[in-house]
Amino acid sequence: MFLCCCLIDQDDDDDYPVQGSQDGYYREDSQAANDDEGGHSDSTEGHDEDDEIYEGEYQGIPRADSGKGSLAGGPGSVRAGAQQFKDVGVSEAERRKDQEELAQQYETILQECGHGKFQWTLYFVLGLALMADGVEIFVVGFVLPSAEKDMCLSEPNKSMLGLIVYFGMMVGAFLWGALADRIGRRQSLLISLSINSVFSFFSSFVQGYSTFLFCRLLSGVGIGGSIPIVFSYYSEFLAQEKRGEHLSWLCMFWMIGGIYASAMAWAIIPHYGWSFQMGSAYQFHSWRVFVLVCAFPCVAAISALSAMPESPRFYLENGKHDEGWMILKQVHDTNMRAKGHPEKVFSVTTIKTVKQMDELVDTGTDTPVWQRYRLKIMSLSQQVKYKRTTFMLMAVWFTMSFSYYGLTVWFPDMIKYIQKQEYESRTKTFTKERVEHVTFNFTLENQVHRQGHYFNDKFLNLKMKSMVFEDSTFEECYFEDITSTHTLFRNCTFIASLFYNTDLFKYRFVDCKLVNSTFLHNKEGCMLDFSDDFNNAYMIYFVNFLGTLAVLPGNIVSALLMDKIGRLRMLAGSSVISCVSCFFLMFGNSESGMIALLCLFGGISIASWNALDVITVELYPSDKRCTAFGFLNALCKLAAVLGISIFQSFVGITKAVPIIFAAGALAAGSFLATKLPETRGQVLQ
């Protein structure tokens, strides 16, 4: 139990009714301490016989007398409000000065707490949350090849499913970032991760496209809070000389999330034995197992985060000094015990007070509502110093996200296009063939048949893949148990033919004539085609695995050099080199060459992202840090959606335009980055 505190009277005309001593630090005199019979501390040290305070004992929080300091209820409350309106600028300036003094003291406290077991424990806990964000980015892309067949998705639906997660994360970043500055980092992160895990779980079981889309949207809203909260949360436990390096190490968990998703997709999705179905109404294929497994890092993060404390800096900024002091003491004692110095006492007994925003603009209940809002707006207008910085950061975040996400999503589509061209180059063409009384019971693949005539032929229990029949006639033919993909009949005529248990639906017959032909017992839904899934899995999963693993060297280099060369040099230099490496993609004509160049681009650009995360954390004060980071991260996701949509429209048309767009955006971003202030060596505001 903390020492009880004396009540301090103050005059009504005091501009800054600080609770405690004149310098703004929490202190209490010995007389007040002795007057409190029940007051004592649970600090490391106790009291002696004279009840003197030992070093390391927290001295409590003085509380102001509610009767004398209130402006409400009196006949002069409106006049007092007007007077405070005149002084709100001065009061806000004093608040900023107090925040700066708290920042300096907080840095000294973190130096005393040291860097050790507590920070490393929190590192792994928050790393799981960041890993969950990395997994979420890859989930839809990995399941789409299977889900599009399972749910009969059209091209527009596939595009929407690919973008819906980014929309959700955009909303989530803005929402949870703002909430974290209101209710706390830990609580907001727990709520956001819980929403992600719940709807990820549901999305693995729902059957319809609309419900799956809705679940992935809300899953994205949940995970959208992880990046802005995680970096802000962790930074508030790091001393200045450790902050840049260890925030960069934290970024590695995003890479680990990508590797985890790639490995699980490769291990699970191609193995269709991991599935079951109940008729045609309910199907649970292996890609749904993968979606379920991808929720594990998020669940693990929730469990681990439940044992961690709130950010003490958040408590101190919001007037909860008892709670903040206790957490700082916990950090100190945990690190000292782990280092073999359990006897070391936490020497901090006073912490700087910061007047709360509500106190600055409180004019009493009798003051007109319009005047109270006017005072609040006046106080907020004092924060214009962040306007220029925010605009510059917005431009850098937008240009980097536009180029990075646009290229990384466009690249697999380009690989598929190259594969498609190579596949089509091997297409066999048959013209004017006549086939009679023949039974086809084997796979037909990658063929074009023109002006053929088929009489009394049977097509039994076979797969048709990339088959095209043009201007052909089928007379008295029998089709049974047919599974087809990318198969079309154009301008064909069917006479007295029978289709039984096939997936040859109407959309596969383009300008065809059906004369006395019958369709019986058509297959329901979209049938999964397993014939080439292993090759597709190899390309989709293995290429993403390599691309994610390629950022490891860039992560290590950026972590080691972040505090040595500075954030701005790291950000601008990496952006310039990324811009140059982007141009080399223009010369990648082979599949292996394109993969190698993309790995190079990813490995270089990761240093830019790490530096940008660190700068964003350090440029904003604690009471606005998560809100600003969330807003900028939401803008990042919007830029990603625009980049993906624009770049994909050029697939199969030209490589030059997307590459020029990406390189130009990176060049602009690197130039704008040089205009940002350097934050290396500064205390956390």
C-alpha positions in Angstrom: 0.0 0.0 0.0 1.4 3.4 -0.9 1.8 6.3 1.5 -1.4 8.3 1.8 -0.9 11.9 0.6 -1.8 15.2 2.1 -4.4 17.4 0.3 -2.9 20.6 -1.1 -5.0 23.7 -1.3 -4.5 26.1 -4.2 -5.8 29.5 -5.2 -8.4 29.8 -7.9 -6.2 32.1 -10.0 -3.3 29.6 -10.1 -2.6 28.9 -13.8 -1.1 25.5 -13.1 -2.5 23.7 -10.0 0.3 21.2 -9.7 -0.3 18.5 -7.2 2.8 18.6 -5.1 5.9 20.8 -5.1 6.5 23.8 -7.2 8.9 22.1 -9.6 6.1 19.7 -10.5 7.6 16.5 -9.0 5.8 14.3 -6.6 7.1 15.0 -3.1 5.6 15.1 0.4 7.1 16.5 3.6 7.9 14.4 6.6 5.2 16.0 8.7 2.5 14.9 6.2 4.0 11.5 6.1 4.0 11.1 9.8 0.4 12.4 10.2 -0.9 9.5 8.1 -1.2 6.6 10.5 -1.9 3.9 8.0 0.5 5.1 5.3 3.4 2.8 4.3 5.0 1.5 1.2 5.6 -1.9 -0.3 8.8 -0.8 -1.7 12.1 -2.7 -1.8 13.2 -1.0 1.5 11.1 -0.4 4.6 10.9 2.2 7.4 13.1 2.7 10.3 11.9 3.4 13.8 11.4 7.1 13.1 9.3 6.3 10.0 11.9 7.9 7.7 11.7 7.2 4.0 14.4 5.0 2.7 15.9 5.2 -0.8 13.8 3.4 -3.3 10.5 4.0 -1.5 7.7 5.6 -3.6 6.2 8.5 -1.8 2.7 8.4 -3.2 0.5 10.7 -5.1 -0.7 14.0 -3.5 -4.3 14.8 -4.4 -5.8 18.2 -4.7 -8.7 19.3 -2.5 -11.9 19.1 -4.7 -13.6 21.9 -2.8 -11.2 24.8 -3.4 -9.9 24.3 -6.8 -13.2 23.8 -8.7 -14.4 26.4 -11.1 -17.9 24.9 -11.3 -20.9 26.0 -9.5 -19.9 29.6 -8.5 -21.4 32.7 -9.9 -18.2 33.7 -11.5 -17.7 30.4 -13.4 -18.3 32.0 -16.8 -15.8 34.7 -16.0 -13.3 32.1 -14.8 -13.9 30.2 -18.0 -13.2 33.3 -20.1 -10.1 34.0 -18.1 -8.9 30.4 -18.6 -9.7 30.7 -22.3 -7.2 33.6 -22.4 -4.6 31.5 -20.5 -5.2 28.2 -22.3 -2.2 28.9 -24.7 0.0 29.5 -21.7 -1.3 26.5 -19.9 -0.7 24.3 -23.0 2.8 25.6 -23.2 3.4 24.7 -19.6 1.9 21.3 -20.3 4.4 20.8 -23.2 7.2 21.9 -20.9 6.2 19.4 -18.3 6.0 16.6 -20.9 9.5 17.5 -22.0 10.7 17.3 -18.4 8.9 14.0 -18.0 10.5 12.7 -21.2 14.0 13.5 -19.8 13.2 11.9 -16.4 11.6 8.9 -18.0 14.8 8.3 -20.1 16.8 8.5 -16.9 14.5 5.9 -15.2 14.8 3.5 -18.2 18.6 3.9 -17.9 18.4 2.8 -14.3 16.0 -0.1 -15.1 18.5 -1.4 -17.7 17.9 -3.6 -20.7 17.4 -7.2 -19.9 15.0 -10.0 -19.2 11.9 -7.9 -19.1 12.5 -6.3 -22.5 13.4 -9.6 -24.2 10.3 -11.2 -22.8 8.2 -8.4 -24.1 10.1 -8.6 -27.4 9.0 -12.2 -28.0 5.4 -11.5 -26.9 4.9 -8.5 -29.2 6.8 -10.4 -31.9 4.0 -12.9 -32.0 1.5 -10.1 -32.6 3.6 -8.8 -35.4 4.0 -12.3 -36.8 0.2 -12.6 -36.9 0.1 -9.5 -39.1 2.7 -11.0 -41.5 0.7 -14.2 -41.7 -2.5 -12.3 -42.5 -1.0 -10.6 -45.5 -0.3 -14.0 -47.1 -3.4 -16.0 -46.2 -5.8 -15.0 -48.9 -3.1 -15.2 -51.7 -2.2 -18.7 -50.7 -5.8 -20.0 -50.4 -7.1 -18.2 -53.5 -6.2 -20.9 -56.1 -8.1 -23.5 -54.2 -10.9 -21.3 -52.8 -11.8 -19.9 -56.2 -12.7 -23.4 -57.3 -14.4 -24.3 -54.1 -16.6 -21.2 -54.1 -17.0 -20.8 -57.8 -15.4 -17.4 -57.8 -15.5 -15.1 -60.8 -12.6 -12.8 -61.7 -14.1 -9.7 -60.0 -14.8 -11.8 -56.9 -11.2 -13.1 -56.8 -9.9 -9.5 -57.0 -12.2 -8.4 -54.2 -11.1 -11.3 -52.0 -7.5 -10.4 -52.6 -8.0 -6.7 -51.6 -10.5 -7.1 -48.8 -7.8 -7.8 -46.1 -6.1 -4.5 -47.0 -9.3 -2.6 -46.6 -9.9 -4.3 -43.2 -6.3 -3.5 -42.1 -6.7 0.1 -43.2 -9.8 0.5 -41.0 -8.2 -1.4 -38.1 -5.0 0.6 -38.1 -6.9 3.9 -37.8 -9.4 2.6 -35.2 -7.0 0.7 -32.9 -4.3 3.3 -33.1 -6.6 6.0 -31.9 -8.0 3.8 -29.2 -4.6 2.8 -27.9 -4.0 6.5 -27.0 -7.3 6.5 -25.1 -7.5 3.2 -23.2 -3.9 1.9 -23.3 -1.6 -0.1 -25.6 -2.0 -3.5 -24.0 -5.8 -3.4 -23.8 -6.3 -2.2 -27.3 -3.9 -4.8 -28.7 -5.7 -7.6 -26.8 -9.0 -6.5 -28.2 -7.7 -6.2 -31.8 -5.9 -9.6 -31.7 -9.0 -11.2 -30.2 -11.2 -10.0 -33.0 -8.6 -11.2 -35.6 -8.5 -14.7 -34.0 -12.3 -15.1 -33.7 -13.0 -14.2 -37.3 -10.0 -16.1 -38.7 -11.5 -19.2 -36.9 -15.0 -18.5 -38.4 -13.6 -17.9 -41.9 -12.2 -21.4 -42.0 -15.6 -23.0 -41.5 -18.1 -20.7 -43.4 -19.1 -22.0 -46.8 -20.4 -19.1 -48.8 -18.3 -16.5 -50.6 -20.1 -13.5 -48.9 -19.7 -14.8 -45.4 -16.0 -15.8 -46.0 -15.4 -12.3 -47.4 -17.1 -10.7 -44.4 -15.0 -12.8 -41.9 -11.7 -11.9 -43.7 -12.7 -8.3 -43.7 -13.2 -8.3 -39.9 -10.2 -10.4 -39.4 -8.2 -7.7 -41.2 -9.8 -5.0 -39.1 -8.6 -6.8 -36.0 -5.0 -7.4 -37.1 -4.8 -3.9 -38.5 -4.0 -2.6 -34.9 -0.9 -4.8 -34.4 1.7 -2.7 -36.2 0.9 0.8 -34.8 0.4 -0.5 -31.3 3.3 -3.0 -31.2 6.0 -0.5 -32.2 4.6 2.2 -29.9 4.2 -0.2 -27.0 7.7 -1.7 -27.2 9.4 1.7 -27.8 8.2 2.9 -24.4 10.2 0.2 -22.6 13.4 1.0 -24.5 16.2 3.5 -23.6 17.4 5.8 -26.2 20.6 3.9 -27.1 18.7 0.6 -27.6 15.6 1.9 -29.3 16.6 1.9 -33.0 18.3 -1.4 -32.9 15.7 -3.4 -31.0 12.7 -1.9 -32.9 14.5 -3.1 -36.0 15.0 -6.6 -34.5 11.3 -6.6 -33.8 10.6 -6.2 -37.5 12.1 -9.6 -38.1 8.9 -11.2 -36.7 7.0 -9.9 -39.8 9.4 -11.9 -41.9 8.9 -14.9 -39.6 5.2 -14.6 -40.1 5.6 -14.8 -43.9 7.9 -17.8 -43.6 5.4 -19.5 -41.3 2.5 -18.9 -43.7 4.5 -20.1 -46.7 5.7 -23.3 -44.9 2.2 -24.2 -43.6 0.6 -23.6 -47.0 3.2 -25.8 -48.7 2.7 -28.5 -46.0 -1.1 -28.5 -45.9 -2.9 -27.2 -49.0 -1.6 -29.7 -51.6 -2.5 -32.6 -49.3 -6.2 -33.0 -50.0 -6.5 -36.0 -47.7 -6.7 -33.4 -44.9 -10.4 -32.7 -45.7 -13.9 -34.0 -45.5 -17.3 -33.2 -46.9 -20.9 -33.9 -46.1 -22.6 -34.2 -49.5 -22.4 -31.0 -51.6 -23.7 -28.8 -48.8 -20.6 -28.7 -46.6 -17.0 -29.1 -47.6 -13.9 -28.6 -45.5 -10.9 -28.9 -47.8 -7.3 -28.6 -46.8 -7.1 -24.9 -47.5 -9.5 -24.3 -44.7 -7.2 -26.3 -42.4 -4.4 -23.9 -43.4 -6.6 -20.8 -42.6 -7.2 -22.4 -39.1 -3.5 -23.0 -38.5 -2.7 -19.4 -39.5 -4.7 -18.2 -36.5 -2.3 -19.9 -34.0 0.3 -17.0 -33.8 -2.5 -14.6 -32.9 -3.9 -16.9 -30.2 -0.4 -17.4 -28.8 0.1 -13.6 -28.8 -3.1 -13.1 -26.8 -2.1 -15.7 -24.2 1.3 -14.3 -23.7 0.2 -10.6 -23.7 -2.2 -11.3 -20.9 0.7 -11.7 -18.6 2.4 -8.4 -19.6 1.8 -5.0 -18.0 0.6 -1.8 -19.6 3.1 0.8 -20.9 4.2 2.9 -17.8 4.6 5.9 -20.1 0.9 5.7 -21.0 0.0 5.6 -17.3 2.3 8.6 -16.5 0.9 10.7 -19.4 -2.7 10.0 -18.2 -2.1 10.8 -14.5 -1.9 7.2 -13.2 1.4 7.7 -11.5 1.1 4.9 -8.9 0.5 2.3 -11.6 3.3 3.7 -13.8 5.8 3.7 -10.9 4.9 0.1 -10.0 5.5 -1.1 -13.6 8.8 0.7 -13.8 9.8 -0.9 -10.5 8.8 -4.3 -11.9 11.0 -3.7 -15.0 13.9 -2.7 -12.8 13.6 -5.6 -10.4 13.1 -8.2 -13.1 16.2 -7.1 -14.9 18.3 -6.8 -11.8 17.4 -10.3 -10.6 18.2 -11.7 -14.0 21.6 -10.0 -14.0 22.4 -11.4 -10.5 21.9 -8.1 -8.6 18.7 -8.6 -6.6 19.9 -6.3 -3.9 19.8 -3.2 -6.1 17.1 -0.8 -5.1 14.9 1.1 -7.5 15.9 4.6 -6.4 13.1 6.6 -8.1 10.8 8.2 -5.5 9.3 11.1 -7.5 8.0 11.3 -11.0 7.2 14.5 -12.9 3.5 15.4 -13.0 1.8 16.5 -16.3 -1.4 18.4 -16.2 -4.1 16.6 -18.1 -5.8 18.1 -21.1 -9.2 17.9 -19.5 -7.9 20.1 -16.6 -6.6 22.7 -19.0 -10.0 23.3 -20.6 -12.3 22.6 -17.7 -14.5 25.7 -17.2 -17.1 24.1 -15.0 -20.6 22.7 -15.6 -22.2 26.2 -15.7 -20.1 27.3 -18.6 -22.0 27.2 -22.0 -21.3 24.2 -24.1 -20.0 26.2 -27.0 -17.4 27.9 -24.9 -16.1 24.6 -23.5 -15.7 23.2 -27.1 -14.1 26.4 -28.1 -11.5 26.0 -25.4 -10.8 22.4 -26.4 -10.3 23.4 -30.1 -8.0 26.2 -28.9 -5.9 23.8 -27.0 -5.7 21.4 -30.0 -4.7 24.3 -32.3 -1.4 24.6 -30.3 -0.2 21.3 -31.9 0.3 22.6 -35.4 4.1 22.0 -35.1 3.3 18.3 -36.1 1.5 19.4 -39.3 4.5 19.6 -41.6 6.1 16.5 -40.2 2.9 14.5 -40.7 2.5 15.7 -44.3 6.0 14.6 -45.1 5.6 11.3 -43.4 2.3 10.7 -45.2 4.1 11.2 -48.6 6.9 8.8 -47.6 4.6 6.1 -46.3 2.4 6.4 -49.4 5.2 6.2 -52.0 6.9 3.3 -50.3 3.7 1.3 -49.8 2.5 2.0 -53.4 5.7 0.7 -54.9 6.4 -2.2 -52.5 3.0 -3.8 -52.3 2.2 -3.0 -55.9 5.4 -4.8 -57.0 5.2 -7.8 -54.6 1.6 -8.6 -55.6 2.2 -7.8 -59.4 5.3 -10.0 -59.4 3.5 -13.4 -58.9 1.0 -12.5 -61.5 3.9 -11.8 -63.9 5.4 -15.2 -63.1 2.0 -16.8 -63.8 1.9 -14.9 -67.1 5.3 -16.1 -68.1 4.3 -19.7 -67.2 1.1 -19.3 -69.2 3.1 -18.1 -72.2 5.4 -21.0 -71.9 2.5 -23.4 -71.5 0.7 -22.1 -74.5 3.8 -22.4 -76.6 3.5 -26.2 -76.1 -0.2 -26.3 -77.2 -0.9 -29.0 -79.8 -3.4 -28.1 -82.6 -5.5 -30.6 -84.5 -7.4 -29.6 -87.6 -10.2 -31.4 -89.6 -9.8 -34.7 -87.7 -12.6 -37.3 -88.0 -12.9 -39.7 -85.0 -15.5 -42.5 -84.9 -16.4 -45.2 -82.3 -13.5 -44.2 -80.0 -13.5 -44.3 -76.2 -11.6 -41.5 -74.5 -10.8 -42.4 -70.9 -7.5 -40.5 -70.3 -6.6 -36.9 -69.6 -6.9 -34.4 -72.4 -4.6 -31.4 -71.9 -3.4 -28.3 -73.7 -4.9 -29.0 -77.1 -6.9 -27.1 -79.7 -9.2 -29.1 -82.1 -10.7 -27.2 -85.0 -13.3 -28.3 -87.6 -13.3 -31.9 -86.2 -16.1 -34.4 -86.6 -16.8 -36.9 -83.7 -19.3 -39.7 -84.3 -20.5 -42.2 -81.7 -17.5 -41.5 -79.4 -17.5 -41.9 -75.7 -15.7 -39.6 -73.2 -15.7 -41.5 -69.9 -14.2 -40.7 -66.5 -11.6 -38.2 -67.8 -10.2 -34.8 -67.1 -10.1 -32.0 -69.6 -7.5 -29.3 -68.9 -7.0 -26.3 -71.2 -9.0 -27.9 -74.0 -10.6 -25.9 -76.8 -12.9 -27.3 -79.5 -13.8 -24.9 -82.3 -16.2 -25.3 -85.2 -16.5 -29.0 -84.5 -19.5 -31.4 -84.6 -20.3 -34.1 -82.0 -22.9 -36.6 -83.2 -24.3 -39.3 -81.0 -21.5 -38.9 -78.4 -21.7 -39.8 -74.7 -20.0 -37.7 -72.0 -19.9 -39.2 -68.5 -18.0 -38.2 -65.3 -16.1 -35.3 -66.8 -14.0 -32.9 -64.7 -12.8 -29.9 -66.7 -10.7 -26.7 -66.2 -10.1 -24.0 -68.7 -12.1 -26.0 -71.3 -14.4 -24.3 -73.9 -16.5 -25.4 -76.9 -16.8 -22.5 -79.4 -19.3 -22.6 -82.3 -19.7 -26.3 -82.0 -22.8 -28.5 -82.8 -24.0 -31.3 -80.6 -26.5 -33.8 -82.2 -28.2 -36.5 -80.1 -25.5 -36.4 -77.5 -25.9 -37.2 -73.7 -24.0 -35.5 -70.8 -24.2 -37.4 -67.5 -22.5 -36.3 -64.3 -20.3 -33.7 -65.8 -19.2 -30.2 -64.9 -19.7 -29.0 -68.5 -22.0 -26.1 -67.6 -23.6 -23.7 -70.0 -20.8 -21.1 -69.8 -18.4 -23.6 -71.4 -20.5 -23.6 -74.6 -20.0 -20.4 -76.5 -22.2 -19.9 -79.6 -22.9 -23.7 -79.7 -26.0 -25.5 -81.1 -27.6 -28.3 -79.1 -29.9 -30.6 -81.1 -31.7 -33.4 -79.2 -29.0 -33.4 -76.6 -29.6 -34.0 -72.9 -27.8 -33.1 -69.6 -28.5 -35.4 -66.7 -27.3 -35.2 -63.1 -24.8 -32.4 -63.6 -22.1 -32.0 -60.9 -23.0 -29.4 -58.4 -20.7 -26.5 -57.5 -17.2 -26.0 -58.7 -15.0 -29.1 -58.7 -11.5 -28.9 -57.3 -8.9 -29.7 -59.9 -5.9 -31.5 -58.4 -4.0 -32.2 -61.6 -1.5 -29.4 -61.4 -1.8 -28.2 -57.8 1.6 -29.5 -56.8 3.3 -27.3 -59.5 1.2 -24.3 -58.5 2.0 -24.9 -54.8 5.6 -25.0 -55.6 5.5 -21.7 -57.4 3.2 -19.8 -55.1 4.5 -21.0 -51.8 8.2 -21.6 -52.5 8.6 -18.3 -54.3 7.0 -16.4 -51.4 9.1 -18.3 -49.0 12.3 -17.2 -50.8 11.1 -13.6 -51.1 10.4 -13.4 -47.4 13.6 -15.1 -46.4 15.5 -12.7 -48.6 14.8 -9.8 -46.3 16.8 -11.5 -43.5 20.1 -9.9 -44.4 18.5 -6.5 -44.8 16.9 -6.9 -41.3 20.2 -7.7 -39.7 22.1 -4.9 -41.4 19.5 -2.3 -40.6 19.3 -3.4 -36.9 23.1 -3.2 -36.5 23.4 0.2 -38.2 20.2 2.0 -37.2 21.8 3.7 -34.2 25.2 4.1 -35.8 24.3 5.9 -39.1 21.0 7.3 -38.2 17.4 6.8 -39.3 17.3 9.3 -42.1 20.5 7.9 -43.8 19.1 4.4 -43.5 15.7 5.4 -44.9 16.9 7.6 -47.8 19.9 5.3 -48.7 17.8 2.2 -48.8 15.1 3.8 -50.8 17.6 5.0 -53.4 19.2 1.5 -53.7 15.7 0.0 -53.9 14.9 2.4 -56.7 17.9 1.3 -58.7 17.3 -2.4 -58.1 13.7 -2.0 -59.2 14.9 -1.1 -62.7 16.7 -4.4 -63.0 13.3 -6.1 -63.0 12.9 -4.7 -66.5 15.6 -7.1 -67.7 14.3 -10.3 -66.1 12.8 -12.4 -68.8 13.1 -15.8 -67.3 11.3 -17.2 -64.3 14.4 -17.7 -62.2 15.8 -14.3 -63.1 12.7 -12.5 -62.0 12.6 -14.4 -58.7 16.2 -13.5 -58.0 15.6 -9.8 -58.8 12.5 -9.7 -56.6 14.5 -11.2 -53.7 17.2 -8.5 -54.2 14.5 -5.8 -54.1 12.9 -7.1 -51.0 16.2 -7.6 -49.1 17.1 -3.9 -49.8 13.8 -2.3 -49.2 13.3 -3.8 -45.8 15.8 -1.4 -44.3 13.6 1.5 -45.5 10.6 0.0 -43.7 12.5 -0.5 -40.5 13.8 3.0 -40.5 10.4 4.4 -41.3 8.8 2.5 -38.4 11.5 3.9 -36.0 11.2 7.5 -37.2 7.4 7.4 -36.9 7.5 6.1 -33.3 10.1 8.8 -32.3 8.6 11.8 -34.0 5.3 11.9 -32.0 4.7 12.4 -28.3 3.3 9.6 -26.2 -0.3 10.9 -26.1 -0.5 11.0 -29.9 2.0 8.2 -30.9 -0.4 5.4 -31.6 -3.0 7.6 -33.3 -0.4 9.1 -35.7 1.2 5.7 -36.4 -2.3 4.2 -37.0 -3.3 6.9 -39.4 -0.1 6.6 -41.3 -0.4 2.8 -41.4 -4.0 3.1 -42.7 -2.7 5.4 -45.5 -0.1 2.7 -46.2 -2.8 0.1 -46.8 -4.8 2.5 -49.0 -1.6 3.0 -51.1 -1.2 -0.7 -51.2 -4.7 -1.2 -52.6 -4.1 1.5 -55.3 -0.7 0.0 -56.2 -2.0 -3.5 -56.5 -5.0 -2.4 -58.6 -3.0 -0.3 -61.0 -0.1 -2.7 -61.4 -2.3 -5.8 -62.0 -4.0 -4.0 -64.8 -0.7 -4.1 -66.8 -0.1 -7.9 -66.4 0.2 -9.3 -69.9 0.5 -5.9 -71.5 3.8 -4.5 -70.4 6.4 -4.7 -67.7 7.8 -1.2 -68.2 4.9 0.8 -66.8 4.6 -0.9 -63.4 8.4 -0.8 -62.9 8.6 2.9 -63.9 5.7 3.7 -61.5 7.4 1.8 -58.7 10.9 3.3 -59.3 9.4 6.8 -59.6 7.5 6.5 -56.3 10.6 5.2 -54.6 12.7 8.1 -55.9 10.1 10.6 -54.7 10.0 8.9 -51.3 13.7 8.9 -50.9 13.9 12.7 -51.7 11.1 13.5 -49.2 12.7 11.4 -46.6 15.7 13.7 -46.5 13.3 16.5 -45.3 12.3 14.7 -42.2 14.0 15.5 -38.9 16.6 13.1 -37.6 15.5 11.4 -34.3 18.7 9.5 -33.4 20.0 10.4 -30.0 16.7 12.0 -28.9 14.7 11.0 -25.9 11.2 9.6 -26.6 8.9 12.6 -26.6 
